[in-house]
Amino acid sequence: GIMINLSLLCLKRVVDCLAKANRPQHIPFRESKLTRLLQASLGGNNVLHILLNLHNQKRNREESVDALRFASACARMRLAPKQNAMSTTVGDMPSIIK
């Protein structure tokens, strides 16, 4: 349990850095295995989708609010996905596949 919470805390730090208007030069991707695995997805050429699981019971309020804050930080992240382009023509495909 502790390692999962530590990894999620590191993920929050990475998302906060990526959400800042003037992004710092160092993004702490190497602080946990989770952020290292997600580095290409978070800092690369991707579109990000976030799903939240919220519950309206009083005992779950704090976790729901934390999840909403995290999603809000994710929404502020500055990602610039671009469509990948191939530099070859369809006629060149058979020679590439071999």
C-alpha positions as CSV (number, residue, x, y, z in Angstrom):
1,G,0.0,0.0,0.0
2,I,2.7,2.5,0.9
3,M,4.5,2.1,-2.5
4,I,1.3,2.6,-4.4
5,N,0.6,5.8,-2.5
6,L,4.2,7.0,-3.0
7,S,3.9,6.3,-6.8
8,L,0.6,8.2,-7.0
9,L,2.2,11.1,-5.1
10,C,5.1,11.1,-7.6
11,L,2.5,11.1,-10.4
12,K,0.8,14.1,-8.9
13,R,4.2,15.9,-8.8
14,V,4.8,15.2,-12.5
15,V,1.3,16.3,-13.5
16,D,1.7,19.5,-11.4
17,C,5.0,20.3,-13.2
18,L,3.4,19.7,-16.6
19,A,0.4,21.8,-15.7
20,K,2.5,24.9,-14.8
21,A,2.3,27.8,-17.2
22,N,6.0,28.3,-17.2
23,R,7.1,24.6,-17.1
24,P,10.2,23.8,-15.1
25,Q,13.2,22.4,-17.0
26,H,13.2,19.3,-14.8
27,I,10.1,17.0,-14.7
28,P,10.6,14.4,-12.0
29,F,9.7,11.3,-14.1
30,R,12.4,9.1,-12.5
31,E,11.0,9.4,-8.9
32,S,8.9,6.2,-9.2
33,K,8.4,3.2,-11.5
34,L,4.9,4.4,-12.4
35,T,6.0,7.8,-13.6
36,R,8.9,6.3,-15.5
37,L,6.5,3.9,-17.3
38,L,4.1,6.8,-18.1
39,Q,6.8,9.2,-19.2
40,A,6.3,8.8,-22.9
41,S,2.5,9.1,-22.5
42,L,2.6,12.2,-20.3
43,G,5.4,14.1,-21.9
44,G,5.1,12.9,-25.5
45,N,2.9,13.1,-28.5
46,N,-0.3,11.8,-27.0
47,V,-3.9,12.8,-26.1
48,L,-4.7,12.2,-22.4
49,H,-8.0,10.8,-21.1
50,I,-8.8,10.7,-17.4
51,L,-11.6,8.6,-15.9
52,L,-12.7,9.3,-12.3
53,N,-14.6,7.1,-10.0
54,L,-16.5,9.3,-7.5
55,H,-18.9,8.5,-4.7
56,N,-21.3,10.8,-3.0
57,Q,-21.2,9.2,0.5
58,K,-19.8,11.4,3.2
59,R,-17.0,9.0,4.1
60,N,-15.7,9.1,0.6
61,R,-15.8,12.9,0.2
62,E,-12.1,13.5,0.8
63,E,-11.0,10.9,-1.8
64,S,-13.5,12.3,-4.3
65,V,-12.3,15.8,-3.8
66,D,-8.6,14.7,-4.2
67,A,-9.5,12.8,-7.4
68,L,-11.2,16.0,-8.8
69,R,-8.2,18.1,-8.0
70,F,-5.9,15.6,-9.7
71,A,-8.2,15.6,-12.8
72,S,-8.2,19.4,-12.8
73,A,-4.4,19.4,-12.8
74,C,-4.4,16.9,-15.7
75,A,-6.8,19.2,-17.6
76,R,-4.2,22.1,-17.2
77,M,-1.4,20.0,-18.7
78,R,0.0,21.5,-21.9
79,L,0.2,18.6,-24.4
80,A,0.7,19.2,-28.1
81,P,-0.2,15.9,-29.9
82,K,0.5,15.8,-33.6
83,Q,-0.5,13.2,-36.2
84,N,2.3,10.9,-37.1
85,A,3.3,11.1,-40.7
86,M,4.9,8.5,-42.9
87,S,7.7,9.5,-45.2
88,T,7.1,6.7,-47.7
89,T,4.5,6.1,-50.3
90,V,2.1,3.2,-50.4
91,G,4.1,1.8,-53.3
92,D,7.1,1.5,-51.1
93,M,5.3,-0.6,-48.4
94,P,6.0,-4.1,-49.8
95,S,9.8,-3.4,-49.7
96,I,9.5,-2.0,-46.1
97,I,7.5,-5.0,-44.8
98,K,10.1,-7.5,-46.1
